[in-house]
Structures are given as C-alpha cells and as structure tokens.
Amino acid sequence: MKEEIKVEDLKKAAGGFATGVTIITSKDEKSVVHGMTASSFVSISFIPPLVSFSIDRKAKLFGQLEDGKVFGISILCSSQKHLSNHFAGNPNKNEHVIFDESKGFPLIKDPLAWFIVKATKIIPAGDHHMVLCSIETLGRDSQKKPLLYFSGKYL
C-alpha cells in the first residue's frame, strides 16, 4: 500500500540532492525582462540538444509559458548567491540586476554558464509544469565555481 507523502518530507528528502542554481529569464510582450530562481534545471538530450526546467504554477513567470517562447538560463557562479535570493522572492530593493544581452537574449551578467533556449513542450506535472527546451546557443566560463544548493542552504 502506498504511503501518504507529506510535502515537508518530500522537501527534506529531495533536499539531499545538491543542485546548481539557475536564473530563468524571459521577456514579456512589452520587452520587460522577468526572472526566477530555479534549481530544477536538467540536461535531457545531446542529440538533439535539449534541456528542461520546472516551474510552479504559482510562480510569476508561469504566465510567460508558451510553446516556442525563448528563455535564458543562467547557471550562477559561487559569487552570485545574492541574485539567487533576489529572484527567489527575496528581492533586495538596493540590488541593481544587470542583464547581459550580448548573446542575443537577456541573461544574468557573468554567470558560470548560460543557455538561450526555445520551449518545445510544456508538460503539466502536479503543481508544476516541466518545460522541455531546444538549445539555441550556449556558453561556459570554465574558470568559475558553481553556486550549489543543498538541504535548504547554499554551499
């Protein structure tokens, strides 16, 4: 018989898996940049090149989801904890976030790695949606160290 899984227990168990931290960025119809922190990023396929991320239905960025939509994914480096907090719902009113558009889409400035992707499939999954994306372009700074998240804390 399947046991009832409590949200707190699931968060505690899943928190035992250390992840990198990303900022997902999008542009609305007025070209205003929006972003959210996500640790649900995963590489899916090399051929064709696909990645995915998950988004809570209550997230502000959720309204930006649509097939064919372009997103930026910035993998944060160890010095960018403040940006993770800012986009995770703890904005610092004195924080001036600098977006770099030199790659053709707004990304966080100076990330460890970055992707510009196009949503190819949006899959409802419980209280979240999984967004499957084709990779348009990408890059990495091999000199930087990652920002890691483990058991509710940054490492």
Helices and strands as residue ranges (DSSP letters): H 7-14, E 19-20, E 22-27, E 33-38, E 42-45, E 50-56, G 60-64, E 70-75, H 81-87, E 99-100, E 107-108, E 113-125, E 128-140, E 148-150, E 153-154
